[in-house]
Amino acid sequence: MKKHFLLRLLIFGLFALLTISCSSDVTSPEQNGTLKLNLTDAPSGYDAVNITFSEISAHIDSDWISVVGEPITVNLLDYNNGETFLLGSESLPSGKYTQIRLFITEASVTVDGELHSMTVPSDKLKIGPQFTIEDGITYELVIDFDASRSVVVSGPKDDPKYKLKPHIRAVPMAVTGSISGNVTNHENNPIAYAIQGEDTLTSSIVRDDGTFTLGFLLDGSYRVDVEDDSLQTYSASNVTVNIGENTDLGDIILE
């Protein structure tokens, strides 16, 4: 009787050890969301501004996770007036991210049809804001690369030197709105500006049909200025932007 009891006890013990061993090998699936990085630009007086990004990463805890791992060259001037270029989309572990890191390996500017290389003082650029990736959710970030303020010119007029000093803002697309309008007398290449305080946050070339869109603005109050080559202007103060909405200024006459 005692032998049978000991045998049953031994079998039970082995079964328990096997159960514990198996359960220790089971890992819970990693919780992932998706990060999409979109690029937009403000207009400038150049024919083209080409930037080559060799890598773009997102920082979480003490790790950098690649979002764009292959070199990609973008002409910034192709994407303005609310248009964006998808730099990359990647599944990332859920959690709080603190920075985006961009590696820029090459840059050039075309002026009056002539191509000039630009020196890049630092190939590594870190930008905010902090954001949270949630399981099963896509988070979209817009990187607004202002070419007109990022290209620095020095030297004599007959032998100019160009340097890239990136002027960038990054905003989550989900918490932005826009401002639009229609310039009725748009013959002289007008440009629209969204200004908050003393800072011009974004600008937009008026389209051939007279319309413009100042996109990816955080909710708040803005001044909208429009000016053309003949120095005719328009200005509207206290233009309110709400999340997910467009504020239409209607028809605008430059005077």
C-alpha positions as CSV (number, residue, x, y, z in Angstrom):
1,M,0.0,0.0,0.0
2,K,2.8,2.3,0.9
3,K,4.6,1.6,-2.4
4,H,1.5,2.5,-4.4
5,F,1.2,5.8,-2.5
6,L,4.8,6.6,-3.2
7,L,4.4,5.8,-6.9
8,R,1.3,8.0,-7.2
9,L,3.2,10.8,-5.4
10,L,6.2,10.4,-7.8
11,I,3.9,10.5,-10.9
12,F,2.1,13.6,-9.5
13,G,5.4,15.4,-8.9
14,L,6.7,14.6,-12.4
15,F,3.4,15.9,-13.9
16,A,3.7,19.1,-11.9
17,L,7.3,19.7,-12.9
18,L,6.3,19.1,-16.6
19,T,3.4,21.5,-16.3
20,I,5.7,24.2,-14.8
21,S,8.3,23.7,-17.5
22,C,5.8,24.0,-20.3
23,S,4.2,27.1,-18.9
24,S,7.6,28.8,-18.6
25,D,8.1,28.3,-22.3
26,V,4.9,30.2,-23.2
27,T,5.4,33.9,-23.9
28,S,2.7,36.4,-24.4
29,P,2.6,37.9,-27.9
30,E,4.3,41.3,-28.2
31,Q,1.8,44.2,-28.3
32,N,2.4,46.3,-31.5
33,G,1.0,49.4,-33.1
34,T,2.0,51.2,-36.3
35,L,4.0,54.4,-36.8
36,K,3.5,56.3,-40.1
37,L,5.9,59.2,-40.9
38,N,4.7,61.7,-43.4
39,L,6.8,64.6,-44.9
40,T,5.6,68.0,-45.9
41,D,7.3,71.3,-46.8
42,A,6.8,75.0,-46.9
43,P,7.6,76.7,-50.3
44,S,10.9,78.3,-51.1
45,G,12.5,80.3,-53.9
46,Y,14.5,77.3,-55.2
47,D,13.8,75.0,-58.1
48,A,14.4,71.9,-56.0
49,V,15.7,70.9,-52.6
50,N,16.7,67.2,-52.5
51,I,17.4,65.5,-49.2
52,T,18.6,61.9,-48.8
53,F,17.6,60.2,-45.6
54,S,19.7,57.1,-44.9
55,E,17.8,56.0,-41.8
56,I,14.9,57.1,-39.6
57,S,14.5,55.6,-36.1
58,A,12.1,56.0,-33.1
59,H,13.4,56.0,-29.5
60,I,11.8,54.0,-26.7
61,D,13.3,53.3,-23.3
62,S,17.0,52.9,-24.2
63,D,16.5,51.5,-27.7
64,W,16.3,53.0,-31.2
65,I,14.0,51.1,-33.5
66,S,14.3,51.6,-37.3
67,V,11.2,53.0,-39.1
68,V,13.1,53.7,-42.4
69,G,16.1,51.5,-43.0
70,E,16.8,52.1,-46.7
71,P,18.2,55.4,-48.2
72,I,15.4,57.5,-49.6
73,T,15.8,60.8,-51.5
74,V,13.0,63.4,-51.5
75,N,12.5,66.7,-53.3
76,L,11.0,68.7,-50.5
77,L,9.4,71.2,-52.9
78,D,7.1,68.5,-54.3
79,Y,5.1,68.3,-51.1
80,N,3.3,71.4,-49.8
81,N,-0.2,72.9,-49.7
82,G,-1.3,70.1,-47.5
83,E,0.3,67.4,-49.6
84,T,2.5,64.8,-47.9
85,F,5.0,62.1,-48.8
86,L,5.0,58.8,-46.8
87,L,8.6,58.4,-45.6
88,G,7.9,55.1,-43.8
89,S,5.4,52.9,-42.0
90,E,6.5,50.3,-39.5
91,S,5.0,48.1,-36.8
92,L,6.5,49.0,-33.5
93,P,6.2,47.8,-29.9
94,S,3.5,49.6,-27.9
95,G,4.8,52.2,-25.4
96,K,5.9,55.8,-25.0
97,Y,8.4,57.1,-27.6
98,T,10.5,60.2,-26.8
99,Q,12.2,61.2,-30.1
100,I,12.5,60.6,-33.8
101,R,16.1,60.4,-35.2
102,L,16.8,61.3,-38.8
103,F,20.1,60.5,-40.6
104,I,20.8,62.9,-43.5
105,T,23.7,61.8,-45.7
106,E,23.3,64.0,-48.8
107,A,21.6,67.2,-49.8
108,S,21.5,69.4,-52.9
109,V,19.7,72.5,-54.1
110,T,18.8,73.6,-57.6
111,V,18.9,77.4,-58.3
112,D,18.0,78.8,-61.6
113,G,18.5,75.4,-63.2
114,E,21.9,74.9,-61.7
115,L,22.6,72.1,-59.2
116,H,24.6,72.8,-56.1
117,S,25.6,70.3,-53.4
118,M,24.9,71.4,-49.8
119,T,27.2,70.7,-46.9
120,V,25.5,68.8,-44.0
121,P,27.2,70.0,-40.7
122,S,25.5,67.2,-38.7
123,D,24.1,64.0,-40.3
124,K,22.1,63.1,-37.3
125,L,19.0,65.1,-36.3
126,K,16.7,64.4,-33.3
127,I,13.2,65.9,-33.1
128,G,10.1,65.6,-30.9
129,P,7.4,65.4,-29.8
130,Q,6.9,62.5,-27.4
131,F,4.1,60.2,-28.4
132,T,2.5,56.8,-27.4
133,I,2.0,53.8,-29.7
134,E,-1.0,51.8,-28.6
135,D,-1.7,48.1,-29.5
136,G,-3.5,47.9,-32.9
137,I,-3.5,51.6,-33.4
138,T,-1.8,53.6,-36.2
139,Y,-0.1,56.8,-35.1
140,E,0.7,59.3,-37.9
141,L,3.4,62.0,-37.4
142,V,3.9,64.8,-39.9
143,I,7.4,66.2,-40.3
144,D,7.2,69.7,-41.7
145,F,10.6,70.5,-43.3
146,D,10.9,74.2,-44.0
147,A,13.2,74.4,-47.0
148,S,13.2,78.2,-47.2
149,R,14.7,78.4,-43.6
150,S,16.8,75.3,-43.8
151,V,19.1,76.3,-46.7
152,V,21.8,78.8,-45.7
153,V,23.7,80.7,-48.4
154,S,27.1,82.2,-47.9
155,G,30.0,83.5,-50.1
156,P,30.0,85.8,-53.1
157,K,27.0,85.9,-55.5
158,D,29.1,84.4,-58.4
159,D,30.3,81.5,-56.2
160,P,27.7,80.8,-53.5
161,K,28.1,78.1,-50.9
162,Y,25.0,76.2,-49.6
163,K,24.6,74.6,-46.2
164,L,21.8,72.6,-44.8
165,K,20.7,73.7,-41.3
166,P,17.3,71.8,-40.9
167,H,14.4,73.8,-39.6
168,I,11.7,71.2,-38.8
169,R,8.6,70.9,-36.8
170,A,6.8,67.5,-36.1
171,V,3.2,67.3,-35.2
172,P,0.8,64.3,-34.7
173,M,-1.7,64.4,-37.6
174,A,-4.6,63.3,-35.4
175,V,-4.6,66.6,-33.4
176,T,-4.2,69.0,-36.3
177,G,-6.6,71.1,-38.5
178,S,-6.1,73.4,-41.5
179,I,-6.9,76.8,-43.0
180,S,-7.9,77.3,-46.6
181,G,-8.9,80.2,-48.8
182,N,-9.4,81.3,-52.4
183,V,-7.4,84.3,-53.7
184,T,-9.4,85.8,-56.5
185,N,-6.6,87.9,-58.0
186,H,-3.8,85.4,-57.9
187,E,-1.9,86.4,-61.0
188,N,1.3,87.4,-59.2
189,N,2.3,84.3,-57.4
190,P,0.9,84.8,-54.0
191,I,2.0,82.9,-50.9
192,A,-0.1,82.3,-47.8
193,Y,1.4,82.2,-44.3
194,A,0.1,80.9,-40.9
195,I,1.6,82.9,-38.1
196,Q,1.3,82.4,-34.3
197,G,2.9,85.1,-32.2
198,E,6.2,86.0,-34.0
199,D,6.6,82.5,-35.6
200,T,5.6,81.6,-39.1
201,L,4.6,78.0,-38.6
202,T,3.9,77.1,-42.2
203,S,3.3,78.6,-45.6
204,S,1.7,77.6,-48.9
205,I,2.0,78.6,-52.5
206,V,-1.4,79.6,-53.9
207,R,-2.4,77.0,-56.5
208,D,-3.1,77.9,-60.2
209,D,-6.9,78.1,-59.4
210,G,-6.3,80.5,-56.6
211,T,-6.9,78.1,-53.7
212,F,-4.4,77.3,-50.9
213,T,-4.3,75.1,-47.8
214,L,-2.3,75.7,-44.7
215,G,-2.2,72.2,-43.2
216,F,-1.2,70.4,-40.1
217,L,-1.8,73.2,-37.6
218,L,-2.4,72.5,-33.9
219,D,-5.7,73.8,-32.5
220,G,-5.4,77.5,-31.6
221,S,-5.6,81.0,-33.0
222,Y,-3.5,82.2,-36.0
223,R,-2.9,85.2,-38.2
224,V,-3.1,84.4,-41.9
225,D,-1.1,86.7,-44.3
226,V,-1.0,86.4,-48.0
227,E,1.4,88.4,-50.2
228,D,2.3,88.3,-53.9
229,D,5.2,89.5,-56.1
230,S,3.6,92.9,-56.6
231,L,3.5,93.4,-52.8
232,Q,-0.3,93.2,-52.7
233,T,-1.4,91.7,-49.4
234,Y,-4.2,90.3,-47.2
235,S,-4.2,89.7,-43.5
236,A,-6.7,88.1,-41.1
237,S,-6.3,87.9,-37.4
238,N,-7.7,85.4,-34.8
239,V,-8.3,82.6,-37.3
240,T,-9.3,79.6,-35.2
241,V,-8.2,76.1,-36.0
242,N,-10.0,73.1,-34.5
243,I,-8.7,69.5,-34.4
244,G,-9.9,67.6,-37.4
245,E,-11.5,70.6,-39.1
246,N,-10.8,73.0,-41.9
247,T,-11.4,76.7,-41.4
248,D,-12.3,78.2,-44.8
249,L,-11.6,81.9,-45.3
250,G,-13.6,82.0,-48.5
251,D,-12.7,84.5,-51.3
252,I,-9.7,86.7,-50.6
253,I,-8.8,89.9,-52.5
254,L,-5.2,91.1,-52.4
255,E,-4.9,94.9,-52.1
